[in-house]
């Protein structure tokens, strides 16, 4: 169980991270239309980043295929942006 105080250590840097978000959108463009991704949140602690966002995928995709796409996106982001240690992507049907 995580100590609730640990949340206080994370700083929300979303507003000043427009360039990083733009670069992330470019990176994921081979998997999804980056304009369907939104609600980006970036938290920082000790030069490590926690990234969360929503992406709309075709509602015709089954859960396994959607999960595979999201896993590839997460892997590519972690390879390209080494300081991003945690990623949470919420999938929405479109």
N, C-alpha and C positions, 0 to 999 in steps of 0.2 A: 504494500500500500504506500502510495506516495504521500509525502508530507505536504499538506495543503500550503505551507509557507513557500514551497518551491516555486509555485506560480508567480510569486512576487519577484522572483529573480529574472523572469522573462520580460523583455521590453518590447512593446509593440512598435515596430518600425515600418509598418505598412505604408503610411503616408509618404515617407521619404524614400520609398523603394520602387518608384515608378520605372526606373531603368532596369532593375533586376526583374521586375514583373514582365516588362517588355521582352527581355532576353529569354525568360522562361517560356513565354508564349511562342517565341520563334522556335525554341527547342522542341516544343510539343506539336508543332504544326504538321509534322509528318504523320501524326496519329489522329489528330482532331482539328477541327476548325478552331483556332485559338480564340476567336470572337465568341465562341460558345462557353468559354471558361470565364468565370467571374467570382466575385466575393473572395478575392485574395486576402489572406492574412499572413503576415510575416512577423515572427517573434524572434528576438535575438537574446542569447545568453552566452557570455564568454566566447564570442566569435563563432558561435554555432547558431544555425537558423532552424526554426520550425515553420514549415510552409503548409498552409491549408488553402484549398480552393474548391469550387464546384465546376463540373463540366457536364454539358448536355451531350448525351450520346443517343444514337437512333434507338427509339423504343423497340424496334424489331430485333435488337441484339439480345441474345440470351445472357443470363448472368455470368456464365463461364467466359464468354467472349468479352463482355464488358470488363470483367476482372482482369483478363489477359491484357487488354489495352491499357488499363490503369496501371498495372504492374510494369509494363514496358515504359510508360511515361515516367513513373517513379524512378525506375532504374536509370533512364537516360538523364533525368534531372540530377540525380545523385552523382553520376559520372561527370557531368558538365560543371556542376556547381558543388565543389567539394565541401563547402561549409554548410550545406543544407543536410542536416542529419535526420530530420523527421519530416515526413510528408503525409498529409491526409487529403485524399481527393474524394469528394462526395459526388457521386454520379446521379444525374437527373435525366429522365427520358425527354426526348424532343420529338 
